[in-house]
Amino acid sequence: MYEWVIIGGGIQGVTLAVFMLKTGKTKVDKLAIIDRNNEPLANWKRNTKVISMPYLRSPSVHHLDVDPFSLQSFVKKGSYHQSTAFYGQYKRPSLEMFNDHCDHLVNDLMIRETWVQGEAQEAFKTSEGWQVQLKNGREIKGKKLVLAIGISEQFNIPDWAMDLEKQSPGSVYHIFDETIPEFERMMLPITIVGGGITSIHLALKLSELYPNQVTLLKRHSFRIHDFDSDPGWLGPKLQNAFRNEKNYVKRREEILSARHRGSIPRDLYIKLLNRIKNESLVVEEGEIVQGHIKNACIHLLDKDGKFIKKTGTVLLATGYLPCLPGSEWILPIVETLDLPCAECGYPIVTKTLQWGQDLYVTGALAELEMGPIARNISGARQAAERIVKHL
């Protein structure tokens, strides 16, 4: 039996593992990380690679290690140059260097030794702790359980896109779908649907590969923000008032209003304007409600049936659904143990992110306690700090 079982091997789960191992709260042979992928941070690496994100949006002090300045120290010791390792006034790290730093932590702490590849099918409390049943038949037992799963598998796919896929399989994809083919196999021209940071990275990448063959179609004007929420949420300036609010409906409303959904940093906006200026990329505004195939092309229409665009392939950069992740196996735990939940269905947890006896959450599942930063790297760090300090 393990001391700790973490379900989820993405940014949240690996950050917690790093903090627990580095602070001596557990050891490699006493820890199991369950994830459906075959290696740590697989989703993160795949998603950032497909859109060719050169730099992270977050500053250099947001990473997976305990020491806030670990990333800067890593650059000084390695072969990276400060001028390319970080970007702008907030020292945003390059994706390549950030991933190398993550790999360094994973290797140094032997986190792969803790890896259990599989998907959770059921989890239940036992007299000794927790037992997790995997879809592949394995059973993992641990004294304490951490749910570190996110919403990244809950794609937000509009109804019109589902209908279009039924009409013409292979004509529309969510950009983070693992089954998406190589871009060179897609029918041109390409229309990207979305107005946030993912769509911009993707538009910049594809307009370089296929000049004059890419359109970015968005519903709203560009929202320019350096970060996806006010930096005051990183500390007591905004966190204290949030945690003093006892009404969880109001907490949820505050989270929703605090997030700059569909926003982009100014430097990306400027790059986009340059692409538009040199005519390698077209940006249009409109809301699709229907799509149909005509003469082997996709025709996109608005709510009035008015023609918006003719295209070869549609790529959705429409984000994720905010509903409770892992609900198919988490809800039975909630019912059996009568775990507290807010009206939105998300956990009500203690300040130490404990949801029930020997049960902790981090990431999206902790956002009613951690606030709008919960899903981010900064939220992963703060959640790990809270759990570790409590042990």
C-alpha positions as CSV (number, residue, x, y, z in Angstrom):
1,M,0.0,0.0,0.0
2,Y,1.2,3.5,-0.9
3,E,1.2,6.4,1.5
4,W,-0.1,8.7,-1.3
5,V,-2.0,8.2,-4.5
6,I,-2.4,11.1,-6.9
7,I,-4.9,10.8,-9.7
8,G,-3.6,13.1,-12.5
9,G,-0.1,13.5,-13.8
10,G,-0.4,16.9,-15.4
11,I,0.9,20.2,-14.1
12,Q,-1.2,20.0,-10.9
13,G,-0.3,16.4,-9.9
14,V,3.4,16.6,-10.8
15,T,3.8,19.9,-8.9
16,L,2.3,18.4,-5.8
17,A,4.6,15.3,-6.2
18,V,7.6,17.6,-6.5
19,F,6.7,19.6,-3.4
20,M,6.0,16.4,-1.4
21,L,9.2,14.7,-2.4
22,K,11.4,17.8,-1.9
23,T,10.0,18.5,1.5
24,G,10.3,14.9,2.7
25,K,6.6,14.4,3.2
26,T,6.8,11.2,1.2
27,K,9.3,9.0,-0.8
28,V,9.3,7.7,-4.3
29,D,8.4,4.2,-3.3
30,K,5.5,5.4,-1.2
31,L,3.9,7.5,-3.9
32,A,1.8,6.5,-7.0
33,I,0.7,8.9,-9.7
34,I,-2.1,7.5,-11.9
35,D,-2.5,9.0,-15.4
36,R,-3.9,7.7,-18.7
37,N,-0.8,8.9,-20.5
38,N,2.5,7.1,-20.6
39,E,4.6,9.9,-19.1
40,P,4.3,13.0,-16.9
41,L,2.9,16.2,-18.4
42,A,2.0,14.5,-21.6
43,N,-1.2,16.6,-22.2
44,W,0.7,19.8,-21.5
45,K,3.5,19.0,-23.9
46,R,1.1,17.8,-26.6
47,N,-1.2,20.8,-26.4
48,T,1.5,23.4,-26.3
49,K,3.4,21.7,-29.2
50,V,0.4,21.6,-31.5
51,I,-0.1,25.4,-31.3
52,S,3.7,26.0,-31.3
53,M,3.5,28.3,-28.2
54,P,7.0,29.9,-28.0
55,Y,6.6,31.5,-24.5
56,L,4.4,30.9,-21.6
57,R,1.9,33.6,-20.5
58,S,3.0,33.3,-16.9
59,P,6.1,34.9,-15.3
60,S,9.4,33.0,-14.5
61,V,8.4,32.4,-10.8
62,H,5.6,30.2,-11.9
63,H,6.9,26.6,-12.4
64,L,6.8,23.2,-10.8
65,D,9.6,23.5,-8.3
66,V,9.6,24.6,-4.6
67,D,12.1,27.5,-4.9
68,P,10.4,30.4,-6.7
69,F,13.7,31.3,-8.4
70,S,14.4,27.7,-9.6
71,L,13.7,28.5,-13.2
72,Q,16.1,31.4,-13.2
73,S,18.8,29.3,-11.5
74,F,18.3,26.6,-14.0
75,V,19.0,29.0,-16.9
76,K,22.2,30.3,-15.3
77,K,23.5,26.8,-14.8
78,G,22.5,25.5,-18.3
79,S,23.2,26.4,-21.9
80,Y,20.3,28.9,-22.2
81,H,20.8,32.6,-22.7
82,Q,18.8,35.0,-20.6
83,S,17.8,37.0,-23.8
84,T,16.0,34.0,-25.3
85,A,15.1,32.0,-22.2
86,F,12.8,34.7,-21.0
87,Y,10.5,37.2,-22.7
88,G,9.4,40.7,-21.8
89,Q,9.1,42.6,-18.5
90,Y,7.6,39.7,-16.7
91,K,10.3,37.3,-17.7
92,R,8.0,34.8,-19.3
93,P,9.8,31.6,-19.9
94,S,10.3,30.0,-23.3
95,L,8.3,26.8,-23.6
96,E,11.4,24.8,-24.5
97,M,13.3,25.9,-21.4
98,F,10.3,25.5,-19.2
99,N,9.8,21.9,-20.4
100,D,13.5,21.1,-19.9
101,H,13.2,22.4,-16.4
102,C,10.1,20.1,-15.8
103,D,12.0,17.1,-17.3
104,H,15.0,17.9,-15.0
105,L,12.7,17.8,-11.9
106,V,11.0,14.6,-13.1
107,N,14.3,12.9,-13.7
108,D,16.1,14.3,-10.6
109,L,13.2,13.2,-8.3
110,M,12.7,9.9,-10.1
111,I,9.0,10.7,-10.6
112,R,8.6,8.2,-13.4
113,E,9.2,5.5,-10.8
114,T,5.9,6.5,-9.3
115,W,4.0,6.3,-12.6
116,V,0.9,4.1,-13.0
117,Q,-0.5,4.3,-16.5
118,G,-4.3,3.9,-16.5
119,E,-7.7,5.6,-16.1
120,A,-9.6,5.7,-12.9
121,Q,-12.9,3.8,-13.1
122,E,-13.8,3.8,-9.4
123,A,-12.5,5.0,-6.1
124,F,-13.8,4.1,-2.7
125,K,-12.8,4.5,1.0
126,T,-11.6,1.5,2.9
127,S,-10.7,0.9,6.5
128,E,-7.0,1.5,5.6
129,G,-7.4,4.4,3.2
130,W,-8.4,4.4,-0.4
131,Q,-8.7,1.9,-3.3
132,V,-8.7,3.0,-6.9
133,Q,-9.9,0.6,-9.5
134,L,-8.5,1.3,-13.0
135,K,-10.2,0.5,-16.3
136,N,-7.4,-1.9,-17.2
137,G,-8.2,-4.0,-14.1
138,R,-5.4,-2.8,-11.8
139,E,-6.1,-1.9,-8.2
140,I,-4.1,0.8,-6.5
141,K,-4.3,1.2,-2.8
142,G,-3.1,4.2,-0.7
143,K,-3.6,5.7,2.7
144,K,-4.3,9.2,1.2
145,L,-5.8,10.2,-2.1
146,V,-5.4,13.4,-4.1
147,L,-7.6,14.3,-7.0
148,A,-5.5,16.4,-9.4
149,I,-7.6,16.1,-12.6
150,G,-8.6,19.0,-14.8
151,I,-11.1,19.9,-17.4
152,S,-8.8,19.4,-20.4
153,E,-10.7,16.3,-21.7
154,Q,-14.0,18.1,-21.7
155,F,-13.9,19.8,-25.1
156,N,-16.3,22.6,-25.7
157,I,-17.7,21.6,-29.1
158,P,-20.7,23.7,-30.4
159,D,-23.8,21.9,-31.6
160,W,-23.2,23.2,-35.2
161,A,-19.8,21.6,-35.2
162,M,-21.1,18.3,-34.0
163,D,-23.7,18.4,-36.8
164,L,-21.0,19.3,-39.3
165,E,-18.9,16.4,-38.2
166,K,-21.8,14.0,-38.7
167,Q,-22.3,15.4,-42.2
168,S,-18.7,15.2,-43.1
169,P,-16.3,13.3,-40.8
170,G,-12.9,14.8,-40.7
171,S,-14.0,18.3,-41.6
172,V,-13.9,19.8,-38.1
173,Y,-11.6,19.2,-35.2
174,H,-11.0,20.5,-31.7
175,I,-7.4,21.6,-31.8
176,F,-6.5,19.6,-28.7
177,D,-8.1,16.4,-29.8
178,E,-5.5,13.7,-29.8
179,T,-6.9,12.2,-33.0
180,I,-6.4,15.4,-35.0
181,P,-4.4,14.6,-38.2
182,E,-1.2,16.5,-39.3
183,F,-2.0,19.9,-40.7
184,E,-0.6,19.0,-44.1
185,R,-3.3,16.4,-44.5
186,M,-6.1,18.9,-43.9
187,M,-8.1,20.4,-46.7
188,L,-7.3,24.1,-47.4
189,P,-8.3,26.8,-46.7
190,I,-8.5,26.5,-42.9
191,T,-10.8,28.5,-40.6
192,I,-10.0,28.7,-36.9
193,V,-12.9,29.4,-34.6
194,G,-12.1,31.2,-31.3
195,G,-10.7,34.5,-30.1
196,G,-8.5,33.6,-27.2
197,I,-4.8,32.8,-26.7
198,T,-5.0,29.3,-28.2
199,S,-6.6,30.5,-31.4
200,I,-4.0,33.3,-31.8
201,H,-1.0,31.0,-31.4
202,L,-2.6,28.6,-33.8
203,A,-3.4,31.4,-36.4
204,L,0.2,32.6,-36.2
205,K,1.5,29.1,-36.8
206,L,-0.8,28.2,-39.6
207,S,-0.6,31.5,-41.4
208,E,3.1,31.1,-41.6
209,L,2.7,27.5,-43.0
210,Y,-0.1,28.4,-45.4
211,P,-0.1,32.2,-46.2
212,N,-3.5,33.5,-47.5
213,Q,-5.1,30.2,-46.6
214,V,-6.1,30.9,-43.0
215,T,-9.0,32.8,-41.4
216,L,-9.5,33.5,-37.7
217,L,-13.2,33.7,-37.0
218,K,-14.1,35.2,-33.6
219,R,-17.3,36.2,-31.8
220,H,-16.0,39.2,-30.0
221,S,-13.4,42.0,-30.2
222,F,-9.9,41.1,-29.0
223,R,-9.6,41.3,-25.2
224,I,-6.1,42.5,-24.3
225,H,-4.8,41.4,-20.9
226,D,-1.3,40.4,-19.9
227,F,-2.6,37.6,-17.7
228,D,-5.8,35.6,-17.5
229,S,-6.8,37.2,-14.3
230,D,-5.7,40.2,-12.2
231,P,-2.3,39.6,-10.6
232,G,-3.9,40.6,-7.3
233,W,-5.3,37.1,-7.2
234,L,-1.8,35.7,-6.7
235,G,-1.7,37.0,-3.1
236,P,-3.8,38.3,-0.2
237,K,-4.8,41.5,-2.0
238,L,-7.8,39.7,-3.6
239,Q,-7.5,36.2,-2.1
240,N,-8.5,37.3,1.5
241,A,-11.8,38.8,0.6
242,F,-12.6,35.8,-1.6
243,R,-12.0,33.3,1.2
244,N,-14.0,35.4,3.7
245,E,-17.0,35.0,1.5
246,K,-19.1,32.2,2.9
247,N,-21.6,32.0,0.0
248,Y,-20.2,29.6,-2.6
249,V,-22.6,30.8,-5.2
250,K,-21.0,34.2,-4.9
251,R,-17.5,32.7,-4.9
252,R,-18.4,31.0,-8.2
253,E,-19.7,34.3,-9.6
254,E,-16.5,36.0,-8.5
255,I,-14.3,33.3,-10.2
256,L,-16.2,33.7,-13.4
257,S,-16.0,37.5,-13.4
258,A,-12.3,37.5,-12.4
259,R,-11.1,35.3,-15.3
260,H,-10.3,37.2,-18.5
261,R,-11.8,34.5,-20.7
262,G,-10.8,34.6,-24.3
263,S,-8.1,37.2,-23.7
264,I,-4.6,37.6,-25.2
265,P,-1.4,39.4,-24.1
266,R,-0.5,42.6,-26.1
267,D,2.6,41.1,-27.7
268,L,0.5,38.4,-29.4
269,Y,-2.0,41.0,-30.5
270,I,0.8,43.0,-32.2
271,K,2.1,39.9,-34.0
272,L,-1.4,39.2,-35.2
273,L,-1.8,42.7,-36.6
274,N,1.4,42.3,-38.5
275,R,0.1,39.1,-40.1
276,I,-3.1,40.8,-41.0
277,K,-1.1,43.7,-42.5
278,N,1.0,41.5,-44.7
279,E,-2.2,39.7,-45.8
280,S,-1.0,36.2,-44.8
281,L,-4.0,36.0,-42.3
282,V,-7.6,37.1,-42.4
283,V,-9.5,37.9,-39.2
284,E,-13.3,38.2,-39.2
285,E,-16.0,38.5,-36.6
286,G,-19.2,36.5,-36.6
287,E,-21.0,33.8,-34.7
288,I,-21.6,30.4,-36.4
289,V,-24.8,28.6,-35.7
290,Q,-24.9,26.3,-38.7
291,G,-22.5,24.6,-41.1
292,H,-23.2,22.4,-44.2
293,I,-21.3,20.9,-47.1
294,K,-21.8,22.2,-50.6
295,N,-19.6,21.3,-53.6
296,A,-17.1,19.6,-51.2
297,C,-16.7,22.8,-49.2
298,I,-17.9,23.8,-45.8
299,H,-20.3,26.7,-45.7
300,L,-20.6,28.5,-42.4
301,L,-23.8,30.4,-41.6
302,D,-24.9,32.8,-38.8
303,K,-28.2,32.8,-36.8
304,D,-30.1,34.5,-39.6
305,G,-28.9,31.9,-42.1
306,K,-26.5,34.5,-43.6
307,F,-23.4,33.2,-45.3
308,I,-20.2,33.8,-43.2
309,K,-17.4,31.8,-44.7
310,K,-16.5,29.0,-47.2
311,T,-13.7,26.8,-46.0
312,G,-12.0,23.4,-46.3
313,T,-11.4,22.6,-42.6
314,V,-12.6,24.0,-39.4
315,L,-10.4,24.0,-36.3
316,L,-12.1,24.7,-33.0
317,A,-10.1,26.7,-30.4
318,T,-13.2,27.0,-28.2
319,G,-11.8,25.8,-24.9
320,Y,-13.3,23.4,-22.4
321,L,-16.6,22.8,-20.7
322,P,-16.5,24.0,-17.0
323,C,-18.5,21.1,-15.6
324,L,-17.1,18.8,-12.9
325,P,-14.3,16.7,-14.3
326,G,-14.3,13.0,-13.6
327,S,-17.9,13.1,-12.6
328,E,-18.6,9.5,-13.7
329,W,-16.4,8.1,-10.9
330,I,-16.3,11.1,-8.5
331,L,-20.1,11.5,-8.1
332,P,-20.5,8.0,-6.6
333,I,-17.8,9.0,-4.0
334,V,-19.7,12.2,-3.2
335,E,-22.9,10.2,-2.7
336,T,-21.4,7.4,-0.6
337,L,-19.4,9.7,1.7
338,D,-21.8,12.6,1.6
339,L,-19.0,15.0,0.6
340,P,-19.9,18.7,0.6
341,C,-20.5,20.3,-2.8
342,A,-21.6,23.8,-3.9
343,E,-24.5,24.4,-6.2
344,C,-22.2,24.3,-9.2
345,G,-21.3,20.7,-8.3
346,Y,-17.7,21.5,-7.3
347,P,-16.1,20.5,-4.0
348,I,-16.4,22.6,-0.8
349,V,-13.0,21.9,0.9
350,T,-11.0,23.1,3.9
351,K,-8.3,25.7,3.7
352,T,-5.9,22.8,3.5
353,L,-7.8,21.5,0.4
354,Q,-9.1,18.5,2.2
355,W,-12.5,17.3,0.9
356,G,-13.0,14.3,3.1
357,Q,-11.0,11.9,5.3
358,D,-7.6,11.4,3.7
359,L,-9.0,13.0,0.5
360,Y,-7.5,16.1,-1.1
361,V,-8.0,18.1,-4.3
362,T,-6.0,20.4,-6.4
363,G,-6.4,22.3,-9.7
364,A,-9.9,22.8,-11.0
365,L,-11.5,20.8,-8.2
366,A,-10.0,23.2,-5.7
367,E,-11.1,26.5,-7.3
368,L,-13.9,27.3,-4.8
369,E,-11.1,27.6,-2.3
370,M,-8.1,28.7,-4.4
371,G,-10.0,31.2,-6.6
372,P,-9.5,31.9,-10.3
373,I,-5.8,30.9,-10.3
374,A,-6.6,27.4,-9.3
375,R,-6.1,25.8,-12.7
376,N,-2.9,27.7,-13.5
377,I,0.7,26.9,-12.6
378,S,0.6,29.5,-9.8
379,G,-2.5,27.8,-8.4
380,A,-0.7,24.4,-8.6
381,R,2.2,25.8,-6.6
382,Q,-0.1,27.4,-4.0
383,A,-2.2,24.3,-3.6
384,A,0.9,22.2,-3.2
385,E,2.2,24.6,-0.5
386,R,-1.1,24.4,1.4
387,I,-1.2,20.6,1.4
388,V,2.4,20.2,2.3
389,K,2.3,22.7,5.2
390,H,-0.7,20.8,6.6
391,L,1.1,17.4,6.7
